[in-house]
């Protein structure tokens, strides 16, 4: 393995310079540690990788490596590819090479017996690049390192030669200026009118009152045509500026590109410890500091939001108990406030220790998709989501992140996420529905959550006016 300290360069600029290579993957802690206060470790690391030695894809429940089918269940195939080897140097960053990519929400149908939606999502159920060379950005120490592992070579001399050649390639690319950015403007429009989404919410409330679920997460989708000169990476650059987030990401995987500004961790596994950070409860921030503090205080005391959060904490505890040692599950934070550029969130932290013989892949199988974006009980909530939304979710509400060769993992919940495919951009936003929900308020909450994405797209009209009907009249 080659590890080389580099002169300071901003992570986004490095991504722009490496964008000419295939399979660009940018795991972007765009929210700096100093902005996160006591949660500084969430925003400490960013990674820029490109030119993977292989691409792992899942379609219709079958795993493929560079287009060739792989035997066995997809997660087992992914486990074999990532493998397991010692970290070596303790000074290395958390990610030491491995897989970077996404699990689509719809991959959950490969883990449980669930009906297919009426309208299937064309995005693969999973896509991961296998990366041997990447940049690691330590935002606490202000340190940039180039790491080249020499994979997939195994024999010592061959692996060292490959590691050096790959490091030289990246250094050469980093010395070149990035190409000028293209346009970043998009014109999102909802795929359903307000009345339709509110009717779905009302149906969700009826399922809660009937005792089918305690909570169900329902979303609506916005779509925009993609201009011919549109630059998805440049769009991500705007998004990370207007809505910085600790689990932001950009992926350029050929048939699909993803720009995400997620604030939510799904699962982290490190040294046998596991952590989930479910978000449930949202309030829009205001300019006046005193009023903003009151908004956060009201959210912390909200009966509805706290009830939603506690339900998901119980669900996550149950999911993690399937792979963790008995009595190791803990909740060190329950309904804490985390504040981001445009929103306050209620965030809880659930931790545990993996049982002997269990690994990060087992944790995915036990807990995916995250309960914060399904509802509880999870299986019944997923059935209702499929019934009411009528289509797959794709990357939205799945997970983006990395799985390392040392057994570590860090995956987010893919919210605040724009997906580019087949000449269009899509973004979905939703919320948890309980017996206390109001359909009109739930609709407005989706617009609140999408506001920063609309701003990044350069939309001149306010989010409240993009839909037809009474919202326009109210504006």
FILOVO-352644 format. One record per residue (C-alpha): residue number from 0; x, y, z; residue in three letters. Coordinates in pm, whole numbers. Example, Ala and Ser with C-alpha at 12.3 -4.5 7.8 and 13.67 -1.06 7.14 Angstrom:
% residues 2
n,xx,yy,zz,res
0,1230,-450,780,ALA
1,1367,-106,714,SER
This chain:
% residues 475
n,xx,yy,zz,res
0,0,0,0,UNK
1,121,349,-90,UNK
2,15,634,142,UNK
3,128,981,40,UNK
4,53,1318,198,UNK
5,-47,1580,-58,UNK
6,-49,1956,-63,UNK
7,-384,2097,53,UNK
8,-661,2080,-203,UNK
9,-1033,2121,-146,UNK
10,-1222,1791,-175,UNK
11,-1469,1918,-434,UNK
12,-1189,2057,-650,UNK
13,-1014,1718,-633,UNK
14,-1336,1551,-744,UNK
15,-1361,1791,-1039,UNK
16,-1005,1711,-1148,UNK
17,-1064,1336,-1128,UNK
18,-1403,1355,-1300,UNK
19,-1253,1250,-1633,UNK
20,-1193,904,-1492,UNK
21,-1483,655,-1491,UNK
22,-1682,574,-1181,UNK
23,-1621,892,-981,UNK
24,-1733,847,-618,UNK
25,-1724,1143,-380,UNK
26,-1827,1075,-18,UNK
27,-1853,1433,89,UNK
28,-1862,1549,451,UNK
29,-1957,1892,327,UNK
30,-2059,2009,673,UNK
31,-1736,2098,847,UNK
32,-1663,1960,1196,UNK
33,-1669,2302,1360,UNK
34,-2031,2339,1246,UNK
35,-2127,2011,1409,UNK
36,-2017,2096,1762,UNK
37,-2011,1786,1978,UNK
38,-2075,1574,1669,UNK
39,-1745,1674,1507,UNK
40,-1655,1317,1416,UNK
41,-1953,1295,1177,UNK
42,-1799,1556,950,UNK
43,-1435,1460,982,UNK
44,-1372,1253,666,UNK
45,-1434,1289,294,UNK
46,-1319,1050,21,UNK
47,-1274,1092,-353,UNK
48,-1228,774,-557,UNK
49,-1239,697,-928,UNK
50,-1162,431,-1188,UNK
51,-1271,123,-990,UNK
52,-1113,-209,-1080,UNK
53,-1462,-361,-1104,UNK
54,-1830,-265,-1076,UNK
55,-2071,-473,-869,UNK
56,-2438,-442,-968,UNK
57,-2762,-604,-855,UNK
58,-3057,-630,-1093,UNK
59,-3377,-824,-1024,UNK
60,-3212,-991,-727,UNK
61,-2910,-1118,-922,UNK
62,-2552,-1001,-865,UNK
63,-2318,-910,-1150,UNK
64,-1950,-816,-1161,UNK
65,-1863,-616,-1471,UNK
66,-2175,-759,-1633,UNK
67,-2103,-1125,-1552,UNK
68,-2345,-1303,-1320,UNK
69,-2219,-1407,-977,UNK
70,-2339,-1708,-783,UNK
71,-2534,-1682,-461,UNK
72,-2729,-1412,-285,UNK
73,-2619,-1057,-371,UNK
74,-2496,-972,-20,UNK
75,-2293,-1293,-6,UNK
76,-2136,-1204,-341,UNK
77,-2054,-855,-212,UNK
78,-1900,-1001,104,UNK
79,-1670,-1222,-105,UNK
80,-1557,-926,-316,UNK
81,-1482,-697,-23,UNK
82,-1311,-976,172,UNK
83,-1139,-915,501,UNK
84,-783,-813,578,UNK
85,-606,-637,865,UNK
86,-587,-258,861,UNK
87,-217,-238,941,UNK
88,-126,124,1017,UNK
89,-346,275,1291,UNK
90,-288,619,1137,UNK
91,-496,530,830,UNK
92,-842,681,779,UNK
93,-1155,474,853,UNK
94,-1189,373,485,UNK
95,-885,178,363,UNK
96,-1017,72,24,UNK
97,-1313,-142,-74,UNK
98,-1660,-81,-213,UNK
99,-1828,260,-256,UNK
100,-2178,295,-395,UNK
101,-2546,254,-313,UNK
102,-2812,8,-211,UNK
103,-3144,119,-358,UNK
104,-3450,118,-133,UNK
105,-3595,-151,-358,UNK
106,-3312,-389,-262,UNK
107,-3518,-446,53,UNK
108,-3743,-673,-154,UNK
109,-3450,-915,-180,UNK
110,-3434,-940,199,UNK
111,-3806,-989,273,UNK
112,-4104,-1128,82,UNK
113,-4265,-810,-44,UNK
114,-4484,-734,-344,UNK
115,-4334,-558,-644,UNK
116,-4469,-205,-710,UNK
117,-4705,-140,-998,UNK
118,-4434,72,-1160,UNK
119,-4083,-71,-1126,UNK
120,-3788,162,-1078,UNK
121,-3530,131,-1360,UNK
122,-3231,207,-1136,UNK
123,-3029,-105,-1035,UNK
124,-3101,-240,-688,UNK
125,-2737,-188,-595,UNK
126,-2422,-45,-754,UNK
127,-2077,-46,-594,UNK
128,-1739,31,-743,UNK
129,-1441,-165,-606,UNK
130,-1176,102,-543,UNK
131,-804,53,-493,UNK
132,-696,418,-521,UNK
133,-854,720,-355,UNK
134,-800,1046,-168,UNK
135,-880,1077,203,UNK
136,-953,1423,347,UNK
137,-920,1471,723,UNK
138,-1111,1793,793,UNK
139,-1003,1800,1157,UNK
140,-628,1781,1095,UNK
141,-645,1953,755,UNK
142,-466,1657,598,UNK
143,-501,1514,245,UNK
144,-365,1169,165,UNK
145,-346,965,-154,UNK
146,-388,594,-81,UNK
147,-321,324,-339,UNK
148,-366,-38,-227,UNK
149,-259,-228,-540,UNK
150,-575,-434,-548,UNK
151,-690,-659,-705,UNK
152,-334,-789,-732,UNK
153,-244,-1034,-457,UNK
154,122,-1124,-514,UNK
155,353,-878,-335,UNK
156,568,-743,-619,UNK
157,277,-718,-864,UNK
158,66,-544,-604,UNK
159,339,-288,-530,UNK
160,384,-216,-901,UNK
161,13,-162,-950,UNK
162,-11,57,-641,UNK
163,269,281,-773,UNK
164,127,301,-1124,UNK
165,-217,390,-994,UNK
166,-80,653,-758,UNK
167,112,810,-1047,UNK
168,-205,820,-1258,UNK
169,-400,1002,-988,UNK
170,-119,1249,-925,UNK
171,-105,1329,-1294,UNK
172,-481,1387,-1304,UNK
173,-469,1607,-996,UNK
174,-210,1829,-1165,UNK
175,-451,1904,-1449,UNK
176,-711,2181,-1424,UNK
177,-1072,2074,-1412,UNK
178,-1291,2130,-1714,UNK
179,-1526,2431,-1700,UNK
180,-1860,2344,-1538,UNK
181,-2182,2319,-1733,UNK
182,-2526,2443,-1633,UNK
183,-2676,2347,-1299,UNK
184,-3031,2475,-1345,UNK
185,-3330,2243,-1328,UNK
186,-3705,2300,-1324,UNK
187,-3864,2047,-1088,UNK
188,-4236,1979,-1098,UNK
189,-4438,1740,-881,UNK
190,-4565,1417,-1035,UNK
191,-4891,1442,-837,UNK
192,-5097,1740,-726,UNK
193,-5131,1839,-360,UNK
194,-5472,1677,-327,UNK
195,-5339,1340,-444,UNK
196,-5050,1341,-198,UNK
197,-5279,1451,84,UNK
198,-5520,1170,-3,UNK
199,-5232,923,26,UNK
200,-5145,1069,364,UNK
201,-5508,1039,473,UNK
202,-5502,673,364,UNK
203,-5185,625,566,UNK
204,-5355,773,871,UNK
205,-5643,528,824,UNK
206,-5395,239,824,UNK
207,-5258,369,1155,UNK
208,-5604,406,1307,UNK
209,-5693,55,1190,UNK
210,-5392,-83,1376,UNK
211,-5201,-195,1064,UNK
212,-4897,17,1158,UNK
213,-4790,264,1423,UNK
214,-4623,482,1160,UNK
215,-4567,479,784,UNK
216,-4335,701,581,UNK
217,-4490,840,261,UNK
218,-4316,1043,-7,UNK
219,-4391,1239,-320,UNK
220,-4167,1278,-622,UNK
221,-4054,1576,-829,UNK
222,-3913,1542,-1182,UNK
223,-3716,1779,-1407,UNK
224,-3590,1739,-1764,UNK
225,-3209,1734,-1779,UNK
226,-3068,1998,-2018,UNK
227,-2815,1877,-2275,UNK
228,-2535,2082,-2116,UNK
229,-2628,1996,-1757,UNK
230,-2335,1916,-1526,UNK
231,-2439,1688,-1240,UNK
232,-2110,1729,-1052,UNK
233,-2134,2107,-1074,UNK
234,-2491,2078,-944,UNK
235,-2359,1882,-648,UNK
236,-2113,2163,-590,UNK
237,-2402,2408,-556,UNK
238,-2605,2167,-342,UNK
239,-2319,2109,-96,UNK
240,-2286,2488,-61,UNK
241,-2652,2569,4,UNK
242,-2719,2252,206,UNK
243,-2395,2119,359,UNK
244,-2440,1779,525,UNK
245,-2211,1526,693,UNK
246,-2320,1236,469,UNK
247,-2336,1412,134,UNK
248,-2227,1218,-174,UNK
249,-2185,1230,-548,UNK
250,-2170,917,-764,UNK
251,-2115,901,-1142,UNK
252,-2183,540,-1236,UNK
253,-2250,569,-1609,UNK
254,-2620,494,-1641,UNK
255,-2700,672,-1317,UNK
256,-2559,975,-1135,UNK
257,-2649,1071,-779,UNK
258,-2611,1400,-591,UNK
259,-2703,1376,-225,UNK
260,-2698,1601,82,UNK
261,-2804,1354,348,UNK
262,-2773,1441,718,UNK
263,-2854,1087,836,UNK
264,-2635,788,913,UNK
265,-2792,446,859,UNK
266,-2521,218,1000,UNK
267,-2156,251,1092,UNK
268,-1949,-56,1181,UNK
269,-1601,-10,1321,UNK
270,-1394,-245,1541,UNK
271,-1699,-459,1604,UNK
272,-1910,-166,1724,UNK
273,-2224,-59,1537,UNK
274,-2404,274,1540,UNK
275,-2730,397,1387,UNK
276,-2848,759,1396,UNK
277,-3218,765,1294,UNK
278,-3377,1102,1220,UNK
279,-3747,1155,1290,UNK
280,-3877,1508,1344,UNK
281,-3805,1816,1134,UNK
282,-3859,2192,1165,UNK
283,-3758,2470,928,UNK
284,-3497,2711,1059,UNK
285,-3556,3089,1067,UNK
286,-3314,3380,1036,UNK
287,-3361,3538,1379,UNK
288,-3137,3349,1627,UNK
289,-3375,3382,1921,UNK
290,-3674,3264,1718,UNK
291,-3464,2986,1567,UNK
292,-3378,2863,1916,UNK
293,-3749,2859,2001,UNK
294,-3819,2655,1687,UNK
295,-3563,2398,1798,UNK
296,-3703,2394,2152,UNK
297,-4056,2340,2025,UNK
298,-3936,2052,1808,UNK
299,-3761,1891,2105,UNK
300,-4091,1903,2299,UNK
301,-4322,1803,2011,UNK
302,-4539,1510,2118,UNK
303,-4589,1391,1760,UNK
304,-4222,1413,1659,UNK
305,-4091,1254,1977,UNK
306,-4341,969,1944,UNK
307,-4226,908,1586,UNK
308,-3861,911,1687,UNK
309,-3906,675,1982,UNK
310,-4097,427,1765,UNK
311,-3809,416,1516,UNK
312,-3554,383,1796,UNK
313,-3742,75,1919,UNK
314,-3747,-63,1565,UNK
315,-3372,-8,1523,UNK
316,-3301,-171,1860,UNK
317,-3497,-474,1747,UNK
318,-3319,-489,1408,UNK
319,-2973,-460,1562,UNK
320,-3052,-720,1829,UNK
321,-3054,-977,1548,UNK
322,-2679,-932,1495,UNK
323,-2551,-788,1823,UNK
324,-2444,-942,2151,UNK
325,-2716,-978,2412,UNK
326,-2754,-670,2631,UNK
327,-2508,-465,2420,UNK
328,-2776,-244,2261,UNK
329,-2776,108,2406,UNK
330,-2940,443,2328,UNK
331,-2689,709,2438,UNK
332,-2893,988,2275,UNK
333,-3273,994,2258,UNK
334,-3441,1273,2060,UNK
335,-3142,1507,2052,UNK
336,-3149,1821,1838,UNK
337,-2913,1850,1540,UNK
338,-2924,2170,1334,UNK
339,-2831,2201,967,UNK
340,-2841,2476,707,UNK
341,-3217,2491,666,UNK
342,-3360,2244,916,UNK
343,-3355,2128,1275,UNK
344,-3385,1750,1324,UNK
345,-3462,1517,1612,UNK
346,-3184,1256,1607,UNK
347,-3135,951,1828,UNK
348,-2829,728,1851,UNK
349,-2851,350,1885,UNK
350,-2535,147,1944,UNK
351,-2434,-215,1996,UNK
352,-2155,-470,1961,UNK
353,-2166,-728,1682,UNK
354,-2199,-1084,1806,UNK
355,-1914,-1327,1730,UNK
356,-1931,-1444,1369,UNK
357,-2142,-1146,1259,UNK
358,-2017,-872,1026,UNK
359,-2121,-556,845,UNK
360,-2300,-751,571,UNK
361,-2509,-928,836,UNK
362,-2599,-587,979,UNK
363,-2727,-473,639,UNK
364,-2936,-788,605,UNK
365,-3084,-733,951,UNK
366,-3166,-363,927,UNK
367,-3203,-253,562,UNK
368,-3386,-38,467,UNK
369,-3360,195,763,UNK
370,-3669,215,979,UNK
371,-3673,595,976,UNK
372,-3784,592,612,UNK
373,-4027,298,629,UNK
374,-4222,317,953,UNK
375,-4313,49,1203,UNK
376,-4370,-241,1193,UNK
377,-4128,-233,902,UNK
378,-4263,-504,670,UNK
379,-4624,-388,690,UNK
380,-4513,-27,648,UNK
381,-4322,-122,330,UNK
382,-4631,-294,194,UNK
383,-4839,19,251,UNK
384,-4570,239,92,UNK
385,-4576,21,-221,UNK
386,-4956,28,-230,UNK
387,-4997,403,-186,UNK
388,-4695,537,-375,UNK
389,-4741,294,-664,UNK
390,-4378,288,-780,UNK
391,-4032,193,-663,UNK
392,-3813,445,-483,UNK
393,-3477,369,-642,UNK
394,-3181,528,-466,UNK
395,-3408,747,-253,UNK
396,-3440,603,98,UNK
397,-3174,344,22,UNK
398,-2817,386,144,UNK
399,-2499,542,4,UNK
400,-2154,483,151,UNK
401,-1864,243,180,UNK
402,-1767,-107,292,UNK
403,-1399,-149,372,UNK
404,-1165,-442,326,UNK
405,-1105,-442,704,UNK
406,-1471,-514,783,UNK
407,-1564,-153,860,UNK
408,-1864,18,701,UNK
409,-2038,354,693,UNK
410,-2373,392,512,UNK
411,-2618,680,513,UNK
412,-2990,707,454,UNK
413,-3025,849,102,UNK
414,-3256,1142,167,UNK
415,-3219,1493,17,UNK
416,-3102,1304,-291,UNK
417,-3129,1380,-663,UNK
418,-3095,1096,-915,UNK
419,-3007,1160,-1280,UNK
420,-3103,898,-1537,UNK
421,-3242,881,-1892,UNK
422,-3244,1256,-1948,UNK
423,-3425,1354,-1631,UNK
424,-3362,1436,-1267,UNK
425,-3581,1306,-985,UNK
426,-3602,1395,-618,UNK
427,-3840,1252,-361,UNK
428,-3930,1386,-18,UNK
429,-4152,1243,250,UNK
430,-4236,1218,616,UNK
431,-4359,987,886,UNK
432,-4738,953,912,UNK
433,-4898,884,1250,UNK
434,-5244,917,1399,UNK
435,-5156,1279,1482,UNK
436,-5064,1373,1124,UNK
437,-5246,1640,924,UNK
438,-5242,1581,544,UNK
439,-5194,1947,452,UNK
440,-4913,1988,706,UNK
441,-4744,1672,580,UNK
442,-4756,1807,225,UNK
443,-4600,2132,339,UNK
444,-4328,1938,523,UNK
445,-4221,1773,198,UNK
446,-4174,2119,44,UNK
447,-3974,2230,347,UNK
448,-3740,1933,311,UNK
449,-3697,1990,-63,UNK
450,-3644,2367,-42,UNK
451,-3263,2358,-47,UNK
452,-3259,2121,-345,UNK
453,-3490,2355,-534,UNK
454,-3259,2642,-444,UNK
455,-2956,2449,-570,UNK
456,-3142,2393,-897,UNK
457,-3177,2770,-938,UNK
458,-3555,2766,-927,UNK
459,-3677,3124,-911,UNK
460,-4016,3049,-760,UNK
461,-4054,2956,-396,UNK
462,-4115,2587,-321,UNK
463,-4467,2665,-201,UNK
464,-4564,2787,-549,UNK
465,-4438,2501,-763,UNK
466,-4756,2297,-724,UNK
467,-5092,2387,-868,UNK
468,-5406,2459,-671,UNK
469,-5448,2616,-330,UNK
470,-5071,2648,-264,UNK
471,-5043,2897,-552,UNK
472,-5347,3085,-426,UNK
473,-5202,3101,-75,UNK
474,-4871,3241,-209,UNK
